[in-house]
Structures are given as structure tokens and as C-alpha cells.
């Protein structure tokens, strides 16, 4: 489907579900962006879920989002159970504003929901010449080190920095695989890789449905578990949102809003060394890229480069939509 | 050896190497702390190296450390090639002061050296009721994803948060094993675990000397490599220090000062939700601890708990000093 047509269909669907024109536009843009980036687990596969949650009154289509000024650097946002895209879009723009003013921005968001990819927001900060951390929690999916039951989300760590060229944006979950990828495999009846998840009995499984009912494995044992815990504290405890495994699964749990939390930290990269910063980061990247390559590698990419290549490659292509999702869209638009 | 005796011996050695009384005290305290924590790779095994570097004039025993105020939140420290312990000790105290005043502290340190464990500094911030990130770079030890040669250091990620009890301090290198542990194995003729390092030819080795000449493996492939890169940018590029593999190895490279960089970010955890924070973090930890345990685990520890247990266990014990290091100490004190 042509992107312009897809976007207008999505907007129609969101308007039908009572979002404002502005919020419908924001949500449609991010969903299409996920599709362009081949991040299918964060794209159209979630559309029906968002709409179902609005119908069930656990997402507020007309949120009254409040931004409280804590200091010139820090702002606290009550997202009033909006779709995560909307609150995170407002939040990152506030974090950019604060850092432009003081050199450092700190924005906490509570009462939010799934916001897609952290890199969506990190890139905006980087395009505004800022360094940035984005943290968000997520529904229980990972067993803490020493436990056999899920509690942490796949809790990504996202860090971005301007390079003078393609943004450096590291965005990686603390799990062996993204939960969205498992959901999509489940939806489309595909297998998941070996060694990334356990079933309910604690045995390795390649069945997506079993993995969703069991638990995912963190990267690097206690290290990945500790990083996931850090993200839970930063985006959950610190922001006054759900934490400790209490973030509701948006697909399975309609007993109330998700109350997810996000934290954005923005920093002017020039505050210490001035405009030399871009010269030095370019040198840094060059030094890594010219290293002798390992077997199977013709070049070394920095975080964000592959995403950027994918984006450019797909930008002028139509978006292919699986029949199942196409049918869902028709029903939602009926 | 009794800790008090060891401390006074170390002080004598540092005084003999022209450190001020205050700086000799700081360095002795951190070295003994590393020994108490069983972090032998950061303890006495490094003493001779520090003294050798002073003699070679690549560590400045009498640094003129300058603290430049960038804003009420941000400070920039030129450590004048001091021992890392000294500059980091000054740096974390400044970061604590800044966060107490504005809610957020950001301190960059350039022209520094190896500072021991990041947790030394994180704990000080946490004991002052602050959340904290500590980042430092280190000499080339890890191959970036796609390369077959070391460039990143083992670049630890350290995050601390007050809990109302034992500090939560996550402090983990982005490598499979700490470089200090490999150095110590080399020094004492021990083997290293299988699968954590490659020799010069790119093959897995358990020989510490071969591993030091080869490259260590990052956790979780491109994820660990990306995290190490993030730390290199934050502590190296951003602070105006060495980066991109240019940090000199303190043991092998006496061609000049290390010019290591550190970055401390301190945050008042109560700025958004007030004193509810401690209640919530306690709840968070409780929720994790009561999960059903995996095979082989009788309880779940949070990051920092094991370190705290070790500290308490060893606090009233004498410190055992290998003959080789004991001899070094006598020679340095002669």
C-alpha cells in the first residue's frame, strides 16, 4: 500500500476512535515510521490493540496532558493515559526545549503507554544537536537473574548523539530478542530463534505462543538483568509510574490503563568542549571504522546506521500489509 | 596484614612518591577498599604501576586540579594528570554538591587516570540520597562488533540509587570479564575462563597473557559493543579526553599520561514524586525478591548487595597479600 494512502487510512481509524486530529496524525506517523523501519512488531501489528484499548476505556483518546515545571531543566508530565506516541512526542519536545535553555533536560512521563521505538524520540533530540537517553519500561517479559518468572519488561536502553551526519542512536532491549518480534511471530505463525526464551516449565522453546506465556532471557545473565532493573527504576519508580512487573500487558490485560513511564535526559554535547565535539566524534567513528574487520564483515556500522539505511531503502517503497492485518484495518474502519 | 598497618604502609609509599598527605590518604583508602571488596584487580596489584608512572612522569603526583563552573548543574574538571582516585574523589563530591543545589549534577573530568571501581563513587552519591551514573573509559581491550582488534575499553556502566537500606549500585563492565581479573591471573599465573577472550590470531584462549595481547569479547555481541561505544563517547569524546582506543594502557605504555575521562551524572530521586520515592523503591525490590527462584538460587540479590556482603564479611579480617606483591611493596618503600 502507498504510504500516503496508509497514513490517511490510519488517521481515519484513529479519528473514528475519537482521537483529536493532531493526535491521530502523531499516531499514524509513528506507526508508518515503524513499518518503514521494518520494526513490524511496533507497527500495524499493534493497531487493533490500540483501538481495542480505547473501546475498553483503558486508553484515553482525549487526554488532558499536564506539563508541570519542576525547574528550568526538569519537567513532569501526567499523560492522562494517552497513547504512548502522543505523550512521548510531547515529552521529547519538552526535553529538547529544556536542554536548549540550560544544557540539560530531564523529563519524566507518567500514565503513558507503549510508545513504539525509543529511537523515534532519540532521533528528534539528536536532530536538535543534543545527546539523549530514552528509558521506558514495558510489561513483564524477562526473568530477573535468579528468578524463574518474568517481572522486568524488555526495557530498552537508548542513547543518541549527534555526529554531523547520520545520528548515532543505540537502541537495544535488555532481552535476547524484542518482545514485538515474538508477538509478530505468534500473529503470523512463525518460529522464534533458539535460546532466546523459556516456556512456562523453564525449558527453551521456539514456539512464540509458549514464549509469550513463559519468560524471555536477558542478555549476559546478571548484567542484562541489572540493566533491565536500572531501566525499571528510572522509567517506573522515579517517574511515579507502574514498576516491579505491574505494567499491564496491552494485548492481554484490559483491567486498567498501562500506566507506563518514560524518562528522557537531554544534554548539550558542546557544554564542555564547545564546537570541537563534532570534530572529535567524527574522529572517534573513523577510528572504529578503519579497524581490521572480523570474518563475515565488510564494514563496521555504528548504532543507527543500519536503521538509517533501512529507512532510506524503504522510503520510496510501498508498505506490504499481511492479509490478517489488512482485514483488521478494514474492520476498524468500518 | 592488618588494614591499619597496610594503610599506613601505602600512605608512606605514596608520600615517598611525592603525593601530598591528603592525596596519599585518598589513594590508600581506595586501594584498601578494593582489597576489602575482593576486587583484587583494582587493588594492590596496581600499586607498583601507579608508582612507576609517577617515576616516569606520566602521573603527576602534585596536580593542580582546576574545577570550572559551567552552570549551577555542570562542572568541568581538569585533573592535570593526577592519579584517577584523586580526581574522581573531587569530581563525585562536586557532582553531589551540584545535584543538591539544582536537582541534577553533571561533572566531566579530563586528564585523569584509572580510578578503581566506579562503585566507589556511585556509593558516595547514593549515601547522599542521590541517583547516579558513573562512566569511565579505559585502555583498548574489547573489539567493536565487526572488528577483530581491540579498541574500546571494558568501559563499565555504573548506576546507583538509594533504597533506604543497602545502596543499589549496578557496576558492570561491558566485557565478559573484567580486565583487572585477567591482569591478576597473569600476575599470579592463573588461567582465565573459557570463552571470554581471543588471542592475537582471533582464537579463544584461557591463557591470561595471550588474552591481554589479543582482545576481550563484549557481552551480547552488538549490544555490548554499542554500550561500550556509548561509554567511550560519554566519558571520552564528551569530556575532551582520550577516546577511540587512544587511552594509554597504564601497565604497558609509558609514552605519556593516560588522559582518561570520567563522567558523573547525579539526580535527586525525589524531584518528581517526593518522599514517596523510597517507599516505591522498597516495594520494587520486594516484588523482585519474592519471585519464585530459579534452580540453584535460594534468594535474589539486587546489584550492590553482594558487594555489601563481601565488604561486611571482610571488614574485620586481615588482608592477605601475595608474596610477589608484598615484595613489590617493600621495594617501593625502601
Interface residues (C-beta under 8 A of the other chain):
Chain A: X70 X71 X73 X74 X76 X102 X103 X104 X106 X108 X110 X131 X143 X144 X145 X146 X147 X148 X149 X151 X157 X159 X161 X168 X170 X172 X176 X202 X219 X220 X222 X223 X224 X226 X227 X229 X230 X232 X233 X234 X236 X237 X238 X239 X240 X243 X244 X245 X246 X265 X267 X269 X271 X272 X273 X276 X277 X280 X281 X283 X284 X286 X287 X288 X291 X292 X293 X294 X295 X297 X299 X300 X301 X302 X303
Chain B: X70 X71 X73 X74 X76 X102 X103 X104 X106 X108 X131 X143 X144 X145 X146 X147 X148 X149 X151 X157 X159 X161 X168 X170 X172 X176 X202 X219 X220 X222 X223 X224 X226 X227 X229 X230 X232 X233 X234 X236 X237 X238 X239 X240 X243 X244 X245 X246 X265 X267 X269 X271 X272 X273 X276 X277 X280 X281 X283 X284 X286 X287 X288 X291 X292 X293 X294 X295 X297 X299 X300 X301 X302 X303
